[in-house]
């Protein structure tokens, strides 16, 4: 009897072929996810209360940790490192989470533009 196989979208299959070789689609998805993670931490309203709590303990004007939470360039390096490290250890889980954040990033960029 023939085996039943679930047909997955080509992009999904290509992304998981080899975790050691990152393809272009995976790179773009991870980059968009890091952009979204960065925006979430540094500017999104939903994170305001957490930022304010952090700033009470670590003021941005006088501490590096506080400043880090206000600087997209600064924190994106750390988030990119964490994302890439996560991708090398857990490619499928990282890809799934980053896919959601990448879609959110594209929607946000489009809504800002149009």
C-alpha positions as CSV (number, residue, x, y, z in Angstrom):
1,X,0.0,0.0,0.0
2,X,1.3,3.5,-0.8
3,X,2.3,5.7,2.0
4,X,0.4,8.8,2.7
5,X,2.5,11.9,2.7
6,X,1.5,15.4,3.8
7,X,2.4,17.9,1.1
8,X,4.2,20.9,2.6
9,X,4.8,24.2,0.9
10,X,8.1,24.3,-0.9
11,X,9.4,27.2,1.2
12,X,8.7,25.3,4.4
13,X,10.6,22.2,3.1
14,X,13.5,24.2,1.7
15,X,14.0,26.1,5.0
16,X,14.6,22.8,6.9
17,X,16.8,21.0,4.5
18,X,20.0,21.6,6.4
19,X,20.4,23.7,9.5
20,X,24.1,24.2,8.7
21,X,23.4,25.9,5.4
22,X,21.1,28.9,5.8
23,X,19.2,29.7,2.6
24,X,18.1,33.1,1.5
25,X,14.5,32.7,2.6
26,X,15.5,31.6,6.1
27,X,18.0,34.5,6.3
28,X,15.2,37.0,5.4
29,X,12.8,35.5,7.9
30,X,15.3,35.7,10.7
31,X,16.2,39.3,9.8
32,X,12.6,40.3,9.8
33,X,12.0,38.6,13.1
34,X,15.0,40.3,14.7
35,X,13.6,43.6,13.4
36,X,10.3,42.8,15.0
37,X,11.8,41.6,18.3
38,X,13.8,44.9,18.4
39,X,10.8,47.1,17.8
40,X,8.8,45.1,20.4
41,X,11.4,45.8,23.1
42,X,12.4,49.4,22.2
43,X,9.2,51.1,21.1
44,X,6.0,49.0,21.1
45,X,3.3,50.2,23.5
46,X,2.6,46.7,24.7
47,X,6.0,46.5,26.3
48,X,5.8,50.0,28.0
49,X,5.1,48.7,31.5
50,X,8.1,46.3,31.4
51,X,10.3,49.1,30.0
52,X,9.2,51.5,32.8
53,X,10.0,48.9,35.5
54,X,13.4,48.3,34.0
55,X,14.0,52.0,33.8
56,X,13.1,52.5,37.5
57,X,15.9,50.1,38.4
58,X,18.3,50.9,35.5
59,X,17.7,54.5,34.2
60,X,18.6,54.8,30.5
61,X,20.6,58.0,31.2
62,X,22.9,56.5,33.7
63,X,23.1,52.7,33.1
64,X,24.0,50.6,30.1
65,X,21.2,48.1,30.5
66,X,18.6,50.9,30.6
67,X,20.2,52.5,27.6
68,X,20.2,49.2,25.8
69,X,16.4,49.0,26.0
70,X,16.1,52.4,24.2
71,X,18.7,51.8,21.4
72,X,17.5,49.7,18.4
73,X,21.0,49.5,17.0
74,X,22.4,48.3,20.3
75,X,19.9,45.7,21.2
76,X,19.4,44.3,17.7
77,X,23.0,43.0,17.8
78,X,22.2,40.9,20.9
79,X,18.8,39.8,19.6
80,X,20.4,38.7,16.3
81,X,23.1,36.8,18.1
82,X,20.5,35.1,20.3
83,X,18.2,34.3,17.3
84,X,21.1,32.9,15.2
85,X,22.4,30.8,18.2
86,X,18.8,29.5,18.7
87,X,18.5,28.7,15.0
88,X,21.7,26.6,15.1
89,X,20.5,24.6,18.1
90,X,16.8,24.4,17.3
91,X,16.2,25.3,13.7
92,X,12.6,24.1,13.3
93,X,11.3,25.7,16.5
94,X,13.3,28.9,15.9
95,X,12.0,29.1,12.3
96,X,8.4,28.6,13.4
97,X,8.6,31.4,16.1
98,X,10.6,33.7,13.8
99,X,8.1,33.1,11.0
100,X,5.3,34.6,13.1
101,X,7.4,37.6,14.0
102,X,8.5,38.0,10.4
103,X,4.9,38.1,9.2
104,X,4.2,40.7,11.9
105,X,7.1,42.8,10.8
106,X,6.0,42.8,7.1
107,X,2.4,43.7,8.1
108,X,3.7,46.5,10.4
109,X,6.0,47.9,7.7
110,X,3.2,47.8,5.1
111,X,0.7,49.4,7.5
112,X,3.2,52.2,8.2
113,X,3.7,52.8,4.5
114,X,0.1,52.6,3.3
